[in-house]
Amino acid sequence: MSDTVHDTAAGASNDAVAARLSTLDRFLPVWIGIAMAVGLLLGRLVDGLDDALAAVEVGSVSLPIAIGLLIMMYPVLAKVRYDELGHVTRDTRMLVTSIFLNWVLGPALMFALAWLLLPDLPEYRTGLIIVGLARCIAMVLIWNDLACGDREAAAILVAINAVFQILAFAFLGYFYLQVLPGWLGLDQSALDVSVWGIAKSVLVFLGIPLLAGYLTRTLGQRAKGRDWYEGTFLPKIGPAALYGLLFTIVLLFALQGDTITSKPLDVARIAVPLLAYFALMWGGSMLLTKALGFDYQRATAVSFTAAGNNFELAIAVAIGVFGVTSGQALAGVVGPLIEVPALIALVYVSLWARKFYRERTTNPDDTSDDTGATR
């Protein structure tokens, strides 16, 4: 395919995506901004709201927030074509690249940025390092889907992150907060994290919607066929993912609204390394996958998986170890405040950058997703 034809096809694909976006999708950054503002106002104005939200917890996360996360995750995982995962798992290069980005480069980059930009704020610095260790297992599926990335690849990479999270989080926390600072002559912190606590978080926020999505896909296709499932059923449940996202954002910011609004300068200090992290991780991942010859769909899945973080786990760990009013907990809460708009912006950058990547050619009989755009 010539460059001209490739650019024309990619441009047409992006135009098709934009033309078919619902009002909710098209103005998503606006809705997210409103959800943040509503949450902050609720947390600031309603006395006792944070205590009420935290009264019942699931895996160290507020029950209402847990419900929002599950609603957000289910439709995306119901879209995954589980019978095609074998094609993804055979792509060893993609799997190795994702593991390197998530578990070697990501934590190291956040460690470096935290020490470089917050040398005088040890609590916030520790909180950011914890955020860097909590690799994304939830919202990345939303961002990947909006950017027309490979759903099956994203599902596999999220599952790998979940397994590594259980096995490696406590060890990496010990390494980056105690061992490495000691080697470099820096201040040391302690992180006492239960492996079972991490496992519970992963099982709740990934395991439940993953099982529900798999059963829905399997039973739905078996009963009425793939055409009905993808053409009729999925469009009906699809908006629930974004409703769940907005609901979760409102509750997250309501839970910490008073803390955030009472310390604007601290929030700004924490935001700087976070913005640098998201830009460097996503941009570096897109450039690396481009250099390695990945198609757009898998490059997008790898890059958003590398850039996103599991802020639910990071907040839960920071609160559990250092307390709900700690600087570490505030750093965790500021995470989604910066991550959500930053990655939404990167969705648009990704769609623009699509013209610079080759399109998938391995499945010529399966070149469109349920939005009608070339995948």
N, C-alpha and C positions, 0 to 999 in steps of 0.2 A: 504493500500500500504506500503510495507517495505521501510526502509530508502534507501537500495541499489537501488531498483527499482525507487524510487522517485528521487534520485540523478542522475541516468542514464537518466530518462525522462527529468529532468531539463537541464542536460548537452546537450542532443540531441536538446532540444528546442533552447538553446542558439546558438548551432552550426548551426541550421537551419536559425536562424535570421542572423548570421554573413555571412552565405553562400549566402543569398538572398539580402544582402544589395547592393545597387547601388554604383557606384564609388563616387557619391556625398555624400551618407550616410557614406560610409566606411572611407572617409578622411575628414569628417565634421570638426573635430578640426583644420585641416590644413587650410580649406577654411575660417573658422571663424578667424583664426589668420591672414590670408592674408587680409580679409575684414577689420579687425581692423587696420592693418598697412596702407592699402590704405586710409581709412578714416582719420587717423591721418595725413598722408602725404598731403592729399587734404586740410584739415583744416589748415595745417601749411604753405602750399605753394601757395594756390590760394587766393588772396586777395578778400575780400568781399563775399566769399562763404557762411559764416555763416549768413550774412545779407540777402543774396538771399534765403537761405533755410528757414529763419524765416519770410520772407516777407508775406507769406500767411499761416494762421494757422487754424487748425480744433481742437476745444476743447483745445486750448492753446498749441497744438502740431503742428510743421511744417507740411504743407500739403504733401510734398514728403515723410516724415516719416510716416504720417498717411496712405498714400497709401501703403507703404511697410508693415505696420502692418496689414492692411486689407487683402492684398494678402497672408501674412503669416498665418493669422488665418482661412481664408475661407476653404482651403482643409481639414484641421484637423476637423473642425466642420461639413464638408460635410461627413466625415467618421462615425460620431456618429450615432448609431442606435437608433433613437428617440423613436421608438415603444417599446424599452426595458428599458426606463428610470424608469418605475414603479418598476422594480426589485431593482434599486439603491435607490430610495427614501424610500423604506421600510426598508432599512438597517439603523436604527436609531443610532446604535452604531457607525457606520462609520461617519455619519453626525455630531454627537456630538463630536467625536474625532477630526474631522477636524476643527470645530468651536473653540474648545479649543486651538488647536495648532496654528491656524491662528490669533485669536483675543484676546487670553489671553497670551499664552506663547511667541509667535513671537514678538510682540511689547515690552514685558517686557525684553526679552533676548537682543534685539537690544539696548534698553535703558541702560541696565546694561553694555553691551560691549562698547557702546559709551562713557559712563562716566568712565569706568575702563581704557580704552586704549587711550582716547582723552581728558583727564581732562583739558589740557591747550589750547585746540583748540575749543572754543565754537561754532564757525560757522560750522565747519565740524561735530561736535557732533550733533548739531541741524539737519543738513542735513541727517545724518545717522538715527536719530530717525524718521524723516519723511519717509525715505525709509522703515524702519521697520513697519510703519503704513500702507503703501501702499501694500496691499496683492495682490498676482499675479492673473491677469485675462486674461493673453495673452500667453506668451511664455511657461508657464507650460504645455500647451497642446502639444507643440512640444516635450519637454523633456519626458513627459509621454508617448507619442506615440513611440518615439525612444526606450524607455525602455520596451515596450510591456505592459504598464499598461492598466487599464480598462478605455477605452475612455468614456463610458457612465458615469461612476463614476466621472471622471475628469470634464466632462461637467457640471454635477450637482454641484460639489464643486466650480467650477469657478463661476457658477451662484449665489451660496450662497455668495461667496466672493464679487461679484458685488453688491448685495443687502446690505450686511453689510458695504461695502465701502461707499455707499451713506448715510446710516443712522449713521455710527459710526465714520467716519474718523475725522470730525471736533471736535467731543467730545473727542476722544482719543488724538488728537493733543493738545487740551487744557489741558487734564489730564497729559500727559507725559512731556509737555514743561512748564507748569505753576504750576499745583496743586502738583504733586508728587515731583518735585524738592523743592517746598516750604516746604513740609512736612519733607524732608530730609535735609533741610538747604543748598541746592545747588543753583547755579545760575538759574534764570528763563528766559525763552524766551516767545515770543508771537507768535501765529499762527492764523491769520485771514483768514479762508478758507471758500469759498462759497460752500454750499451744492449743489447748482445747477451746479456750475462749475465741481464738482466731478461727478455729475449725467451725465453731458454732455460727459465727458470723457468715462465713463462706457458705455453709450448708443452708442457712436461712435465706440469704439474699441472692444466691445463685442456684442452689439445689432445688428449692421449691418452684420457682418460675421455670427452671429448665425442665423439670419433670412435667409440669403442667403444659409447657409448650410442646414437648415431645409427644405427650399423650394426645393433645389436641390435634396436632398434625397427623399423627398416625391413624387415630380413630376417624378423624374428619375425612381424610383422603380415602380410607377404606370404605367409609359409608357412602360418600357422594362423589369421589373422584377429585383429582388435583385441580381441574378447571373450576369446579364449584368452590373448592376450598380457597384457592388463590384469587378467584375473580369475584366471589360473593362474600365469603366468610371473613377473610383477612381485611378487606376494606371497612367492614363493620366494626371490628375490634381495634383496628389500627390507631384511631385517635385516642384511645384509652392510654396509650404509652405517654403521649404528651400531656394529657390531663394529669396522669400520675406524676410526671416530672414537675409540673407547675405546682401541684398540691404539696409535693415533697419540699420544693424550694420555699414555699410559704412557711411551712412548719419549721424547717431548718433555721430560717432567719428569725422566726418568731421566738424560737428556743434561745437564741443568743442575741436577740435584737438589742437589748439594753447594753450588753457588753460591747457590741460593735459600735453603736452610736455614741457611747460615752468615751470611747478611745479612738477617735478618728485618726490621730497622728500615728498611733501604734498600728492601726489597720493599714495605713499607707506604707509604713516601713515593711510590714509583712508582705504587702502586695507586690513590691518591687522584685524580690527574688522569685516569687511565684510566676509573675508575668514573664520574666526572663526564662524560667524553667520551661513553661509551656511552649514558648516560641522556639527555644533551642531544641527541645526534644522533638516536637512535631516537625519543624523545618529540617532538622538534621536527619530524622527518620525518612522523610520524603526524599531528600537528596540521596541518602544511602540506598533506598530501595530503587530509585531511578537508576543509580549507577550499577546496581546489581541486575537490572533488566526486568524488574517486576512489572506486571501489568498494573493499570490504575487501580483496579478493584482490590487487589491484594496489597498494593503499596498503601492504600488508604486504610485498610484494616490494620496493618502493622503499625502505621504511624499514629492513628488515634489510640490504639491500645497502648503504645509506648508513652504518649503524652498524658493520658488520663490517670487519675489516681482514685483509690478507694477511700474517699473522705469519710464514709461511714465508719470504716474500721479505724482510720487515723483518729477521728474524734473519740470513738469508744475507748481506744487504747490510752489516749492522752487524759481523758477524764478518769479512767480506771486507775491509772498509775499516778497521776499528778493532781487530780481533783478538778471539779467542774469549773472553778473560778481561776484556774491556773493560766499562766501565759501559754503553756503548751496547748491547752484546750482552745484558747482563743486563736492560736495559729491554725489549729485544725479547722475551726469554724470559718475562718477567713478563706480557707482553701476553696470551698465551693463558691464563695462570693466572687472569687477571681476566675476559677476554672470554668464555670458555666458560661459567662459571656465570652471568655477567651476562646473556648473550644467551639462555641457557636460561630464566632467570627472565622475560625479556621475551617469550619464547614464550607463557608462561602469561598474562602481562599482555595480550598481543595477542589471545589467544582470549577473554579477558574483555571486551576493548574492542570485539570484533566487533559487539556489539549496537548500538553507536553509529554504525555505517557501513551504507551501503546495500549490498545484495548485487549480484553481477554480473547484468546483464540483457541483455548483448549476444549471448549464446549460449544462448537458451532451451532448445535441444535438448541442451545439454551442461552440466548443473548439478551433477554429482557427480563426486568424485574416487574413487580406488580404495579409499578407506577407507569410502566410503558417506556422507561428509559433504558438505553443500552447499559448493561452491566459489564 
